[in-house]
Amino acid sequence: MEKCYRMANSSLPRRQDITAGLAGARQTLTLMKSQLKAGMVEQEKEYWLARLDNLSRLLETISEERMADDQQRRLAALYEVSKVIGSSLDLNEVLNQVMDSIIELTGAERGFLMLFDESGELEVKAARNLAHETLDEADFAFSRSVIRTVAETGQQVVTTNATEDPRFSGQESVVAHQLRSIQCVPLRARGKIIGVIYVDNRIRSGVFDEADLEMLSAFSAQAAVAIENARLFTMTDEALARRVEELSMMQEIDRQLNETLDFEKVMDLTLQWAMRVTKADNGAIGLIDLEAGETHLVARQGKTPATVTALLAGKELAEGDGSLTVPIQREGRVIGVIALNRADGKPFEPDDRAFVLRLADHAAIAIENASLYEAVKRANDAKSEF
């Protein structure tokens, strides 16, 4: 990208030649005009044909130079933009920077960046205007048909006047909002479409051309990488925060469990924490008497979950909607279960199961300590009676 600047500087002498050539062209045209008025062109036909040929070549050179200048300008702008959007890992900041840069580069009136949410629906994540202001939801008047086409097919779209383009002129959103210049490209990360970038101009036709679309496509590739990096950073940051919070919580749980050797209190504390964190409505803890082969209910809040009821009846364990059952294990043996239930039937998340499993491991130690304490207490009581 940095090569753009060197190329721009090296073309200065060439531009000076073109400037001199343009001055000569103006002189030629002025002279031809006076000669035409005097009726003298026919007398010097070969001379004027040569002058016109030179003028034609000059105009062609100017056109090529202008195209080269435009390309260098786009590349230089793209380079600057890539530095800007790569300088932050804050997702919202990256999204706004992306849209501001796109509008500045393309001359669009407005720009929208949309990403697929977890349900597979496109959601507007950034909406900006020429003044680098965030648009209100009431201003989300864009061509849904163009966006749908790009999101579903992965094909780029550019139209100089959507109201006259046979592909979109009959679409409700185009007609209702009188949309004119539009371009839209997919955002791809890891070979998958993660969203779209859409820019438009509702006032002017012919704002965008294929060169603009090519630049927007190149820009979207860089933007997608920046967005994906910011997303991963956010996920990692949030996951770390959750882990720190959970460790702090487990430390508090251990403190409470270790404060008591009362068996019933240990059971109640374990169940309370399990229900509080997972937002369960009903819960129970059942401990297994290995010698008798029976399960005993030792703690309960709300209704007894069906899974524990089944265990108490000696039936097989089966989870249903809105229920969660995890084993309490000690030294590789299952000594009980924690069963939870949600009244609305909403499924528990994998994080809920992971937390209750960790809680069960901590509870198993407290249960063993409380059980040993109860056994020692009973033995001491028996000695006293004896």
C-alpha positions in Angstrom: 0.0 0.0 0.0 2.8 2.4 0.8 3.9 2.2 -2.8 0.9 4.4 -3.6 2.7 7.4 -2.1 5.9 6.8 -4.1 3.9 6.4 -7.3 2.0 9.6 -6.6 5.2 11.6 -6.2 6.9 10.0 -9.2 4.1 11.1 -11.5 4.6 14.8 -10.8 6.8 15.5 -13.9 4.3 13.6 -16.1 1.5 15.8 -14.7 3.5 18.9 -15.6 3.9 17.7 -19.1 0.1 17.1 -19.3 -0.5 20.6 -17.9 1.7 22.1 -20.6 -0.1 19.9 -23.2 -3.5 21.2 -22.0 -2.3 24.8 -22.5 -1.2 23.8 -26.0 -4.6 22.1 -26.7 -6.5 25.3 -25.6 -4.3 27.3 -27.9 -5.0 24.9 -30.8 -8.8 25.0 -30.2 -8.8 28.8 -30.1 -6.8 29.0 -33.3 -9.0 26.5 -35.0 -12.1 28.5 -34.0 -10.7 31.6 -35.5 -9.6 29.8 -38.7 -13.1 28.2 -39.1 -14.6 31.6 -38.8 -12.3 32.9 -41.5 -12.9 29.8 -43.7 -9.2 29.0 -43.9 -9.3 25.4 -42.4 -9.6 23.7 -45.8 -6.5 25.4 -47.1 -4.3 23.8 -44.3 -6.2 20.5 -43.9 -3.2 18.3 -43.2 -1.8 20.7 -40.6 -5.1 20.7 -38.7 -5.6 17.0 -38.9 -2.2 16.5 -37.3 -3.0 19.0 -34.6 -6.4 17.2 -33.9 -4.6 13.9 -33.8 -2.2 15.3 -31.2 -5.2 16.7 -29.3 -6.9 13.3 -29.3 -3.8 11.5 -28.0 -3.5 14.1 -25.3 -7.1 13.6 -24.1 -6.6 9.9 -24.1 -3.5 10.4 -21.9 -5.4 12.6 -19.6 -8.1 10.0 -19.2 -5.6 7.3 -18.4 -3.8 9.5 -16.0 -7.0 10.4 -14.3 -7.9 6.7 -13.9 -4.4 6.0 -12.5 -4.8 8.9 -10.1 -8.2 7.7 -8.9 -6.8 4.2 -8.4 -3.8 5.5 -6.4 -6.1 7.7 -4.4 -8.3 4.7 -3.6 -5.3 2.5 -2.6 -3.9 5.3 -0.4 -7.3 5.8 1.2 -7.7 2.0 1.7 -4.3 1.9 3.3 -5.2 4.7 5.7 -8.5 3.1 6.5 -6.9 -0.3 7.2 -4.6 1.3 9.8 -7.6 3.0 11.5 -9.9 0.0 11.8 -7.0 -2.2 12.8 -6.1 0.1 15.7 -9.0 -1.0 18.0 -10.4 -4.2 19.4 -13.6 -2.7 20.8 -16.3 -4.1 18.5 -18.6 -1.0 18.6 -15.8 1.4 17.9 -14.5 -0.8 15.0 -18.0 -0.9 13.5 -18.4 2.9 13.6 -14.9 3.4 12.2 -15.7 1.0 9.4 -18.9 2.9 8.4 -17.4 6.4 8.7 -14.5 5.3 6.5 -16.7 3.7 3.9 -18.9 6.8 3.6 -15.9 9.0 3.3 -14.3 6.9 0.6 -17.5 6.3 -1.5 -19.3 9.6 -1.3 -22.3 7.8 0.0 -25.1 9.7 1.9 -25.6 6.9 4.4 -24.1 3.5 5.3 -25.3 0.5 7.2 -23.3 -2.5 8.5 -25.3 -5.6 9.4 -24.2 -8.8 11.0 -26.0 -12.1 11.4 -27.2 -12.7 14.9 -27.4 -16.1 16.6 -30.8 -16.8 15.1 -29.4 -16.2 11.6 -31.2 -12.8 11.1 -29.4 -9.7 9.9 -29.1 -7.1 12.6 -28.0 -3.5 12.0 -24.8 -3.0 14.1 -23.7 0.4 12.7 -25.7 3.1 10.8 -23.9 6.4 10.0 -24.4 9.4 7.8 -22.1 11.9 6.1 -21.6 13.9 9.3 -20.3 10.8 11.1 -23.5 10.7 13.2 -25.3 7.5 14.3 -28.7 7.1 12.6 -31.8 6.5 14.7 -33.8 3.3 14.0 -36.5 5.5 12.4 -34.0 6.3 9.7 -33.4 2.7 8.8 -34.9 3.1 5.3 -32.9 0.9 3.0 -33.4 -1.6 0.2 -34.2 -4.9 1.9 -34.3 -6.7 -1.5 -30.7 -5.6 -2.3 -29.5 -6.7 1.1 -31.3 -10.0 0.9 -29.8 -10.7 -2.5 -26.2 -10.0 -1.3 -26.7 -12.0 2.0 -28.2 -15.0 0.3 -26.0 -15.2 -2.8 -22.8 -13.6 -1.7 -22.8 -11.5 -4.9 -22.0 -7.8 -5.0 -24.6 -5.3 -6.1 -24.2 -1.8 -7.5 -27.0 0.2 -9.2 -26.8 3.8 -10.4 -30.5 4.3 -10.0 -32.5 1.6 -8.2 -35.9 3.2 -9.2 -35.1 2.5 -12.9 -33.1 -0.7 -12.4 -35.4 -3.6 -13.5 -33.9 -5.8 -10.8 -35.1 -3.6 -8.0 -37.5 -0.9 -9.4 -40.6 -2.9 -8.4 -39.4 -3.6 -4.9 -41.5 -2.0 -2.1 -38.6 -0.6 -0.2 -37.0 1.0 -3.3 -40.3 2.6 -4.3 -41.3 3.7 -0.8 -38.0 5.4 0.0 -37.1 6.5 -3.6 -33.7 5.0 -3.3 -31.3 5.8 -6.1 -27.5 5.0 -6.0 -26.9 1.8 -4.1 -24.0 -0.5 -3.6 -23.8 -3.5 -1.3 -21.2 -6.2 -0.6 -20.9 -9.2 1.6 -18.7 -9.4 4.7 -16.8 -12.7 4.7 -14.8 -14.2 7.5 -13.3 -17.7 7.5 -15.1 -18.5 4.2 -18.5 -17.6 5.7 -20.7 -14.6 5.1 -21.1 -12.9 8.5 -23.0 -9.8 7.3 -23.2 -7.1 4.6 -22.1 -3.5 4.0 -24.8 -1.3 2.4 -24.3 2.3 1.3 -26.7 4.5 -0.7 -27.5 8.0 -1.9 -31.2 8.9 -2.0 -30.7 12.2 -3.7 -28.3 11.6 -6.6 -28.2 8.9 -9.3 -24.9 7.6 -10.7 -22.9 8.2 -7.6 -21.3 4.7 -7.7 -19.6 2.8 -10.5 -17.8 -0.6 -10.8 -14.5 0.9 -9.6 -16.3 2.1 -6.4 -17.7 -1.4 -5.9 -14.3 -3.0 -6.4 -12.9 -0.7 -3.7 -15.8 -1.4 -1.3 -15.3 -5.1 -1.8 -11.5 -4.8 -1.0 -12.4 -2.7 2.0 -15.0 -5.1 3.2 -12.4 -7.9 3.3 -10.3 -5.9 5.7 -13.3 -4.8 7.7 -14.5 -8.4 8.1 -11.1 -9.4 9.6 -11.1 -6.4 12.0 -14.7 -7.2 13.0 -13.9 -10.9 13.6 -10.8 -10.0 15.6 -12.8 -7.6 17.8 -15.6 -10.2 18.2 -13.0 -12.8 19.3 -11.4 -10.3 21.7 -14.8 -9.4 23.2 -15.7 -13.1 23.6 -12.4 -13.8 25.3 -12.7 -10.8 27.5 -16.3 -11.7 28.5 -15.3 -15.3 29.1 -12.4 -14.3 31.3 -14.7 -12.0 33.3 -17.3 -14.8 33.7 -14.5 -17.1 34.8 -13.2 -14.7 37.4 -16.7 -14.1 38.7 -17.3 -17.8 38.9 -14.1 -18.4 40.8 -15.0 -15.7 43.2 -18.4 -17.3 43.6 -17.0 -20.7 44.2 -14.7 -19.2 46.8 -17.7 -17.8 48.6 -19.5 -21.2 48.4 -16.5 -23.0 49.8 -16.4 -20.5 52.7 -20.0 -21.0 53.5 -19.8 -24.8 53.2 -16.7 -25.0 55.3 -18.2 -22.9 58.1 -20.6 -25.6 59.0 -20.5 -29.4 59.7 -24.3 -29.5 60.0 -25.4 -32.0 57.3 -28.8 -30.4 56.6 -27.3 -27.0 56.3 -24.7 -28.3 53.8 -27.5 -29.7 51.7 -29.6 -26.6 51.9 -26.6 -24.3 51.0 -25.7 -26.5 48.0 -29.3 -26.5 46.7 -29.7 -22.7 47.2 -26.6 -21.9 45.2 -27.5 -24.3 42.4 -31.0 -22.8 42.1 -29.8 -19.1 42.4 -27.1 -19.3 39.7 -29.2 -21.4 37.2 -32.4 -19.5 37.9 -34.3 -22.8 38.6 -37.8 -22.7 40.1 -37.6 -26.2 41.8 -34.8 -28.3 43.1 -33.9 -31.3 45.1 -30.9 -33.3 46.3 -31.0 -37.0 46.6 -28.3 -39.1 48.3 -27.8 -42.7 47.5 -27.6 -45.4 50.2 -25.2 -47.8 48.5 -25.8 -50.6 51.0 -29.6 -50.4 50.8 -29.6 -49.4 47.1 -32.0 -46.6 47.8 -32.1 -42.9 47.2 -33.1 -40.5 50.0 -34.4 -37.0 49.6 -32.2 -34.8 51.8 -33.0 -31.2 50.5 -35.9 -29.7 48.5 -37.1 -26.3 47.4 -40.4 -25.9 45.5 -41.8 -29.0 43.9 -39.6 -32.2 43.7 -38.3 -32.5 40.2 -39.5 -35.6 38.3 -36.0 -36.9 38.0 -35.6 -37.2 41.7 -39.1 -38.6 42.1 -38.1 -41.3 39.6 -35.0 -42.1 41.5 -36.9 -42.3 44.8 -39.2 -44.8 43.1 -36.3 -46.8 41.8 -36.9 -45.9 38.2 -34.4 -44.9 35.5 -33.2 -41.3 35.3 -34.5 -39.3 32.3 -34.2 -35.6 31.8 -37.0 -33.6 30.1 -37.5 -30.0 28.9 -36.6 -27.5 31.5 -34.8 -30.1 33.8 -31.2 -30.6 34.7 -29.7 -33.5 36.8 -26.1 -33.8 37.6 -24.3 -36.5 39.8 -22.6 -35.9 43.1 -19.4 -38.0 42.9 -16.7 -38.8 45.4 -13.6 -40.8 44.5 -15.3 -42.0 41.3 -18.5 -43.2 43.0 -21.9 -41.5 42.5 -23.2 -40.7 46.0 -26.1 -38.5 45.0 -27.8 -36.2 42.5 -28.7 -32.5 42.2 -31.9 -32.1 40.2 -33.3 -28.7 39.0 -36.4 -27.7 37.1 -37.8 -24.6 35.4 -41.5 -24.1 35.5 -41.6 -22.5 32.0 -39.7 -25.5 30.5 -36.9 -23.3 29.3 -33.8 -25.5 28.7 -30.7 -25.1 30.8 -27.5 -23.8 29.1 -24.3 -25.8 28.9 -22.8 -23.2 31.3 -25.5 -24.0 33.8 -24.6 -27.7 33.8 -20.9 -26.9 34.0 -21.5 -24.8 37.1 -23.7 -27.3 38.9 -21.1 -30.0 38.2 -18.4 -27.9 39.8 -20.7 -27.1 42.7 -21.4 -30.9 43.1 -17.7 -31.6 43.4 -17.3 -29.0 46.1 -20.5 -30.2 47.8 -19.2 -33.8 47.8 -16.3 -32.8 50.0 -18.5 -30.9 52.4 -21.0 -33.8 52.5 -18.2 -36.3 53.4 -16.9 -34.0 56.1 -20.4 -33.5 57.5 -21.1 -37.2 57.3 -17.8 -38.0 59.2 -18.7 -35.4 61.8 -22.2 -36.9 62.2 -20.6 -40.4 62.6 -18.1 -39.2 65.2 -20.8 -37.4 67.0 -23.0 -40.5 67.1 -20.1 -42.6 68.3 -19.4 -40.1 71.1 -23.0 -40.0 72.0 -23.1 -43.8 72.2 -20.0 -43.8 74.4 -21.6 -41.3 76.7 -24.8 -43.4 77.0 -22.7 -46.5 77.7 
